[in-house]
Amino acid sequence: MKKGRIVKGIGGFYYVDTEDGVIECRARGKFRKLGIKPMVGDIAELTLQDEKHGYLQEILPRKNFLIRPPISNLDAIVIVASAAPPVTDLFLIDRVSAIATLMGIEVIVAINKTDEDAGDELFRIYSKVGFPTVRVSGKTGEGMDELMQNLNGKLSAFTGNSGVGKSTMLNRICPEISLETGEINDKIGRGRHTTRHVEIFKIAEGTFIADTPGFSSFDTERMELCNKEDLEKAFPEFAEYIDECQFVGCAHLGDRGCAVCEALECGKIEKTRHESYEKLYESMREIKPWEKR
């Protein structure tokens, strides 16, 4: 019995990276009976038919998984953002980072297109939060070595709004990926999304990178599975103030004696971050308990 990581799944075939190379596998019928669908990122046990073909026998327990994009066992999510067209909406960054943080996935912010705009405000905001924040240019290669240092030994997924340069960055990190890059539509200021499926690429031993769809399809349902009371944990900069709130269960929305709001007024917490928190909290408050799955 061999063990490896599923790096691609297409048309009922799963490609598993093992110590002896990539093995093309079919899943045993028992997975369908048990309602288990293998995912990219899964650690699987398999038996061989020959040197290049085999069957998936077991899927080991997942430490986390996303529904959209479908991927499991992530160590980090790299949120690719830009201050150059198409400028990234801060709420999109905060929504993705909140989901990742609640799931125990490290958040890394990569500010791309710094050859066009250095992204000073983005860098200031997310460095202050405490997320590893790196300025990069997929076009010139600036900052890519620093980014790679943050990815060593991890399975990392890249996500970002279309046209932000995610595919260009991935092509520079691993030229054999050869992802199609999309041009920005001058009329709408957005790039067309060119990635069709999630796939993991092995960059070095123990270091894997996944290409994923853009923000528009990023597991928005996952927020609906969380309680609004847990949302404060998705904003790391709130942590040192939460226990200082006057009342237990404070919503941090302007309540009397709220230490988080006091920190906001003093400039210790970014206004844009708190605005994102408030927007997410309000959307979660609309979901009734029985609507959660």
Rosetta blueprint (number, residue, H / E / L):
1 M L
2 K E
3 K E
4 G E
5 R E
6 I E
7 V E
8 K E
9 G E
10 I E
11 G L
12 G L
13 F E
14 Y E
15 Y E
16 V E
17 D E
18 T E
19 E L
20 D L
21 G E
22 V E
23 I E
24 E E
25 C E
26 R E
27 A E
28 R L
29 G H
30 K H
31 F H
32 R H
33 K H
34 L H
35 G L
36 I L
37 K L
38 P L
39 M L
40 V L
41 G L
42 D L
43 I E
44 A E
45 E E
46 L E
47 T E
48 L E
49 Q L
50 D L
51 E L
52 K L
53 H E
54 G E
55 Y E
56 L E
57 Q E
58 E E
59 I E
60 L L
61 P L
62 R L
63 K L
64 N L
65 F E
66 L E
67 I L
68 R L
69 P L
70 P L
71 I E
72 S E
73 N L
74 L L
75 D L
76 A E
77 I E
78 V E
79 I E
80 V E
81 A E
82 S E
83 A L
84 A L
85 P L
86 P L
87 V L
88 T L
89 D L
90 L H
91 F H
92 L H
93 I H
94 D H
95 R H
96 V H
97 S H
98 A H
99 I H
100 A H
101 T H
102 L H
103 M L
104 G L
105 I L
106 E E
107 V E
108 I E
109 V E
110 A E
111 I E
112 N E
113 K L
114 T L
115 D L
116 E L
117 D L
118 A L
119 G L
120 D H
121 E H
122 L H
123 F H
124 R H
125 I H
126 Y H
127 S H
128 K H
129 V H
130 G L
131 F L
132 P L
133 T E
134 V E
135 R E
136 V L
137 S L
138 G L
139 K L
140 T L
141 G L
142 E L
143 G L
144 M H
145 D H
146 E H
147 L H
148 M H
149 Q H
150 N H
151 L H
152 N L
153 G L
154 K L
155 L E
156 S E
157 A E
158 F E
159 T E
160 G L
161 N L
162 S L
163 G L
164 V L
165 G L
166 K H
167 S H
168 T H
169 M H
170 L H
171 N H
172 R H
173 I H
174 C L
175 P H
176 E H
177 I H
178 S L
179 L L
180 E L
181 T L
182 G L
183 E L
184 I E
185 N E
186 D L
187 K L
188 I L
189 G L
190 R E
191 G E
192 R L
193 H L
194 T L
195 T L
196 R L
197 H L
198 V L
199 E E
200 I E
201 F E
202 K E
203 I E
204 A E
205 E L
206 G L
207 T E
208 F E
209 I E
210 A E
211 D E
212 T L
213 P L
214 G L
215 F H
216 S H
217 S H
218 F L
219 D L
220 T L
221 E H
222 R H
223 M H
224 E H
225 L L
226 C L
227 N L
228 K H
229 E H
230 D H
231 L H
232 E H
233 K H
234 A H
235 F L
236 P H
237 E H
238 F H
239 A H
240 E H
241 Y H
242 I H
243 D L
244 E L
245 C L
246 Q L
247 F L
248 V L
249 G L
250 C L
251 A L
252 H L
253 L L
254 G L
255 D L
256 R L
257 G L
258 C L
259 A H
260 V H
261 C H
262 E H
263 A H
264 L H
265 E H
266 C L
267 G L
268 K L
269 I L
270 E L
271 K H
272 T H
273 R H
274 H H
275 E H
276 S H
277 Y H
278 E H
279 K H
280 L H
281 Y H
282 E H
283 S H
284 M H
285 R H
286 E L
287 I L
288 K L
289 P H
290 W H
291 E H
292 K L
293 R L
